[in-house]
Amino acid sequence: MTHTNESIPVGMLTGKVLFITGASRGIGAAAAQLFASQGASVVLAARNTAALDTLVAQIRDEGGTADAVAMDLSDRTSIRAAVDRVEHLHGRLDGAFNNGGVNQQDVGPLDTTSDDDIDEQFAVNFRSHWVAMVSEAALMRRTGGGAIVNTSSIGSRRAVPPLPAYGAMKRALNSLTETAAVTWAPQGIRVNGITPGGTATEMMEEWEAKTPGIIAANNAASPIGRMATALEVAEVAGFLLSNRASAVTGAIVPVDGGAGA
Ligand SMILES: NC(=O)c1ccc[n+]([C@@H]2O[C@H](COP(=O)([O-])OP(=O)(O)OC[C@H]3O[C@@H](n4cnc5c(N)ncnc54)[C@H](OP(=O)(O)O)[C@@H]3O)[C@@H](O)[C@H]2O)c1
């Protein structure tokens, strides 16, 4: 970030109103801090409002603009209300990082994946993004367009025997991302996805607790030999939401240290 004078920060996202789901921890929390530091006004959504309030206070302390909104991705009404809150706060929306997601409650194989697990994966990791994108696009159109980034996963790209429902819903999300990009391009709305590989967040720690050794196996299979940090993933989302990516739409961008190559 550069400064034109002491008080006006000029960053990659200056002047933009950005909505971030799954902002209470992990990649979303890193994105909240990054995007705010790059000049965006951020609206942070998740169920854990205490964590969101802490982040909002930190960002405001650093001179940024941030607000929190409670939202449950399994509840369509809650998602629409959260986007309505953005409209109420700012009257516009320039970018959305649809990043919230949940890992499977139990690991595979697919034969034993429970109905509840499949239903949660469908609602939280797929349907939520459809509902959110439609609301976000409607608000973006009022000011001539915007940009959307959906967090998919390297698990969308190939068979995922330990996480069959997760992988399937993330692949479905890639399809929706591409369709939205083509549908809304004439309206000035760009839509892209990112496919993180193993990323050092609580989601991976929780998976490690269920499947000891999964992080070491992930690192061994990764050309860079380690997980990405949450910030490294957020950086790519920030680029895709910025004007620097003005010709990028319908892309599903790997952020996986080469693990999918
Ligand atoms: N970490 C990895 O290795 C990895 C790899 C590939 C893809 N990803 C994807 O990256 C995204 C972020 O993952 P992460 O690693 O940062 O995970 P995380 O640390 O578990 O954070 C997940 C976020 O999603 C929110 N969330 C989960 N269920 C929700 C619900 N029903 N309603 C609203 N918010 C909900 C959580 O907030 P609340 O609990 O407060 O609601 C939290 O903020 C996810 O889409 C994940 O699938 C992660």
The ligand as a Tripos MOL2 file, in Angstrom:
@<TRIPOS>MOLECULE
LIG
   48    52     1     0     0
SMALL
NO_CHARGES

@<TRIPOS>ATOM
      1 N1         -8.0880  -25.0120    4.7040 N.am      1 LIG1
      2 C1         -7.9380  -25.7230    3.5870 C.2       1 LIG1
      3 O1         -7.0060  -26.5480    3.4660 O.2       1 LIG1
      4 C2         -8.8710  -25.5110    2.4180 C.ar      1 LIG1
      5 C3         -8.5380  -26.1300    1.2080 C.ar      1 LIG1
      6 C4         -9.3800  -25.9460    0.1140 C.ar      1 LIG1
      7 C5        -10.5110  -25.1670    0.2320 C.ar      1 LIG1
      8 N2        -10.8120  -24.5800    1.4200 N.ar      1 LIG1
      9 C6        -12.0340  -23.7600    1.4820 C.3       1 LIG1
     10 O2        -11.6910  -22.4670    1.9180 O.3       1 LIG1
     11 C7        -12.8250  -21.8730    2.5780 C.3       1 LIG1
     12 C8        -12.3830  -21.3360    3.9140 C.3       1 LIG1
     13 O3        -11.8330  -22.4250    4.6380 O.3       1 LIG1
     14 P1        -10.9420  -22.2540    5.9410 P.3       1 LIG1
     15 O4         -9.8160  -23.2070    5.8030 O.co2     1 LIG1
     16 O5        -10.6950  -20.8290    6.2210 O.co2     1 LIG1
     17 O6        -11.9630  -22.9120    6.9940 O.3       1 LIG1
     18 P2        -12.3460  -22.5790    8.4970 P.3       1 LIG1
     19 O7        -11.1700  -22.0940    9.2510 O.co2     1 LIG1
     20 O8        -13.0680  -23.8030    8.9700 O.co2     1 LIG1
     21 O9        -13.3840  -21.3750    8.3320 O.3       1 LIG1
     22 C9        -14.6200  -21.6130    7.7290 C.3       1 LIG1
     23 C10       -15.4430  -20.3430    7.7510 C.3       1 LIG1
     24 O10       -16.7260  -20.6440    7.1720 O.3       1 LIG1
     25 C11       -17.7240  -20.2600    8.0860 C.3       1 LIG1
     26 N3        -18.8740  -21.1580    8.0500 N.ar      1 LIG1
     27 C12       -18.8810  -22.5030    8.1210 C.ar      1 LIG1
     28 N4        -20.1310  -22.9660    8.1290 N.ar      1 LIG1
     29 C13       -20.9430  -21.8680    8.0660 C.ar      1 LIG1
     30 C14       -22.3390  -21.6800    8.0560 C.ar      1 LIG1
     31 N5        -23.2120  -22.7060    8.1120 N.pl3     1 LIG1
     32 N6        -22.8310  -20.4190    7.9840 N.ar      1 LIG1
     33 C15       -21.9710  -19.3770    7.9390 C.ar      1 LIG1
     34 N7        -20.6490  -19.4900    7.9330 N.ar      1 LIG1
     35 C16       -20.1420  -20.7240    8.0070 C.ar      1 LIG1
     36 C17       -17.0720  -20.2920    9.4530 C.3       1 LIG1
     37 O11       -17.7220  -19.3570   10.3110 O.3       1 LIG1
     38 P3        -18.6920  -19.7000   11.5310 P.3       1 LIG1
     39 O12       -18.3280  -21.0420   12.0530 O.co2     1 LIG1
     40 O13       -18.4400  -18.5640   12.4730 O.co2     1 LIG1
     41 O14       -20.0720  -19.6470   10.9440 O.co2     1 LIG1
     42 C18       -15.6640  -19.8280    9.1450 C.3       1 LIG1
     43 O15       -15.5860  -18.4310    9.1610 O.3       1 LIG1
     44 C19       -13.8880  -22.9790    2.6640 C.3       1 LIG1
     45 O16       -14.8130  -22.8060    1.6170 O.3       1 LIG1
     46 C20       -13.0770  -24.2470    2.4500 C.3       1 LIG1
     47 O17       -13.8750  -25.2880    1.9160 O.3       1 LIG1
     48 C21       -10.0080  -24.7250    2.5200 C.ar      1 LIG1
@<TRIPOS>BOND
     1     1     2 1
     2     2     3 2
     3     2     4 1
     4     4     5 ar
     5     4    48 ar
     6     5     6 ar
     7     6     7 ar
     8     7     8 ar
     9     8     9 1
    10     8    48 ar
    11     9    10 1
    12     9    46 1
    13    10    11 1
    14    11    12 1
    15    11    44 1
    16    12    13 1
    17    13    14 1
    18    14    15 2
    19    14    16 1
    20    14    17 1
    21    17    18 1
    22    18    19 2
    23    18    20 1
    24    18    21 1
    25    21    22 1
    26    22    23 1
    27    23    24 1
    28    23    42 1
    29    24    25 1
    30    25    26 1
    31    25    36 1
    32    26    27 ar
    33    26    35 ar
    34    27    28 ar
    35    28    29 ar
    36    29    30 ar
    37    29    35 ar
    38    30    31 1
    39    30    32 ar
    40    32    33 ar
    41    33    34 ar
    42    34    35 ar
    43    36    37 1
    44    36    42 1
    45    37    38 1
    46    38    39 2
    47    38    40 1
    48    38    41 1
    49    42    43 1
    50    44    45 1
    51    44    46 1
    52    46    47 1
@<TRIPOS>SUBSTRUCTURE
     1 LIG1         1 GROUP 0 **** ****
